[in-house]
Amino acid sequence: MVLDSLQEVIENIRSITDLVDPEDDCRTITAIHDRIDKESAARRKELERAHANLKALARVLDAARTSSTRPPSVPSADRHAENLNHLDGSRMSLAKALNDAESAVASKQAELTRLKEELRQLEESDPAAEHELDGTPLRLQIYRGLGIQPILDDGGNLDRVLVESTSHDLHVVKFNNEIPDEDLVEQVWKLSLS
């Protein structure tokens, strides 16, 4: 039984081997291997192309991400608007300051022109010639400060002098034409210093 079945299996194998051509099978296997190699190479090339494409797209993505994000040195839109408002305010205050400075310069130039004209007029005029100064009131003030008080008569002529000495004594010196002026002056000074 076992032998019969083994015999049967052997006969089946022999009948199948007549059907199988090893060269044809070898060619088929070689063709399959070639096709697998070609498809593998094509897939590898496609994978490399996809990989290169992926790298290029990654670079484009990074560039797009970089360009879409605001660098730290560039302010945000709100901050930029705030800066513009601040700069506008600064510009307005600078324009006002410039206008004020120009007004001040114009005022000072007008004053300078006026002062130059006044200086020219003063340089051309002779105040001493325009005014005859009378030194009499000044001399009288000095004499009074020294304690010498002139007394005039009804005609406006010097009649006598009231002299206060350093010891606060009062002396009267009568002016007349009999005594020379130098002697009268000397007498007044002596009484003043006594």
C-alpha positions in Angstrom: 0.0 0.0 0.0 2.6 2.4 0.8 4.6 1.1 -1.9 1.8 1.5 -4.3 1.1 5.0 -3.4 4.8 5.8 -3.6 4.8 4.3 -7.1 1.9 6.4 -8.0 3.6 9.5 -6.8 6.7 8.7 -8.7 4.7 8.1 -11.9 3.0 11.4 -11.4 6.3 13.2 -11.0 7.6 11.6 -14.2 4.6 12.6 -16.1 5.0 16.2 -14.8 8.7 16.3 -15.6 7.8 15.7 -19.2 5.6 18.7 -19.1 8.2 20.9 -17.4 11.0 22.3 -19.6 13.8 23.5 -17.3 15.3 25.8 -19.9 12.0 27.5 -20.5 11.5 27.8 -16.7 15.1 29.2 -16.4 14.3 31.7 -19.1 11.1 32.6 -17.4 12.8 33.0 -14.1 15.6 35.1 -15.7 13.0 37.2 -17.4 11.2 37.7 -14.1 14.5 38.6 -12.4 15.3 41.1 -15.2 11.9 42.6 -14.9 12.2 42.8 -11.1 15.6 44.4 -11.5 14.2 46.9 -14.0 11.2 47.7 -11.9 13.4 48.0 -8.8 15.8 50.4 -10.7 12.8 52.4 -12.0 11.4 52.5 -8.5 14.8 53.5 -7.1 15.0 56.3 -9.7 11.5 57.4 -9.0 12.2 57.3 -5.2 15.4 59.4 -5.8 13.4 61.8 -7.9 10.7 62.0 -5.3 13.4 62.5 -2.6 15.1 65.3 -4.6 11.7 66.8 -5.2 10.9 66.5 -1.5 14.2 68.3 -0.6 13.4 71.1 -3.1 9.9 71.4 -1.7 11.3 71.5 1.8 13.7 74.3 0.8 10.8 76.2 -0.8 8.7 75.6 2.4 11.5 76.9 4.6 12.0 79.9 2.4 8.2 80.6 2.4 8.1 80.1 6.2 11.0 82.4 6.6 9.5 85.1 4.4 6.1 84.7 6.0 7.4 85.2 9.5 8.3 88.8 10.6 12.0 89.1 11.5 12.7 90.4 15.0 14.1 93.7 13.5 10.8 94.4 11.7 8.1 95.7 14.0 4.6 94.4 14.0 1.9 96.3 12.1 0.5 97.8 15.3 4.0 98.7 16.5 4.8 100.2 13.0 1.6 102.3 13.2 2.5 103.4 16.7 6.0 104.4 15.4 4.5 106.3 12.5 2.3 108.2 14.9 5.2 109.0 17.2 7.3 110.1 14.2 4.4 112.3 13.0 4.2 113.9 16.4 7.9 114.4 16.5 7.8 115.9 13.0 5.0 118.3 14.0 6.9 119.4 17.2 10.1 119.9 15.2 8.2 121.9 12.6 6.7 124.1 15.4 10.2 124.5 17.0 11.7 125.4 13.6 8.9 127.9 13.0 9.4 129.4 16.5 13.2 129.5 15.8 12.7 131.2 12.5 10.3 133.8 14.1 12.9 134.4 16.8 15.6 134.8 14.2 13.5 137.3 12.2 12.7 139.2 15.4 16.4 139.3 16.4 17.3 140.4 12.9 14.8 143.2 13.1 16.2 144.2 16.5 19.8 144.0 15.1 18.8 146.3 12.2 17.2 148.7 14.6 20.2 148.7 16.9 22.6 149.2 14.0 20.6 152.2 12.9 20.5 153.5 16.4 24.3 153.0 16.7 24.8 154.8 13.4 22.7 157.7 14.6 24.6 157.8 17.9 28.0 157.7 16.1 26.9 160.6 13.9 25.6 162.7 16.8 27.7 164.6 19.3 25.8 164.6 22.6 28.3 167.0 24.2 27.6 169.5 21.5 23.8 169.0 21.7 23.6 169.6 25.4 25.4 172.3 27.2 25.8 170.8 30.6 25.7 173.2 33.5 28.0 172.0 36.3 26.7 174.5 38.8 24.1 172.1 40.4 26.6 169.4 40.6 29.2 171.6 42.3 26.5 172.9 44.7 25.6 169.3 45.6 29.3 168.5 46.3 29.6 171.6 48.5 26.5 170.7 50.4 27.9 167.2 51.0 31.1 168.8 52.4 28.9 170.9 54.8 29.2 174.2 52.9 25.8 175.9 52.2 25.8 179.0 50.0 23.2 181.6 50.7 22.1 184.0 48.0 20.7 187.5 48.3 17.5 188.8 46.7 19.3 189.5 43.4 20.6 185.9 43.2 24.2 186.8 44.1 26.3 185.0 46.7 25.9 186.9 49.9 27.4 184.5 52.5 28.3 180.9 53.1 27.1 178.7 56.0 29.9 176.3 57.0 29.5 173.2 59.2 32.7 172.1 60.7 33.7 168.5 61.4 32.8 169.1 65.0 29.3 170.1 63.8 29.7 173.8 64.7 28.1 176.3 62.3 30.1 179.3 61.0 28.9 182.1 58.7 31.4 183.6 56.2 30.3 186.9 54.7 31.3 187.5 51.0 32.2 190.9 50.0 34.5 192.6 47.5 37.0 193.7 50.2 38.6 190.3 50.8 40.1 188.5 47.8 38.4 185.2 46.7 41.5 183.1 47.5 41.4 184.3 51.1 37.7 183.6 51.4 38.1 180.1 50.0 41.0 179.4 52.4 38.8 180.7 55.3 35.9 178.4 54.3 38.2 175.4 54.2 39.7 176.1 57.6 36.3 176.5 59.2 35.1 173.3 57.5 38.0 171.3 58.8 37.8 172.6 62.4 
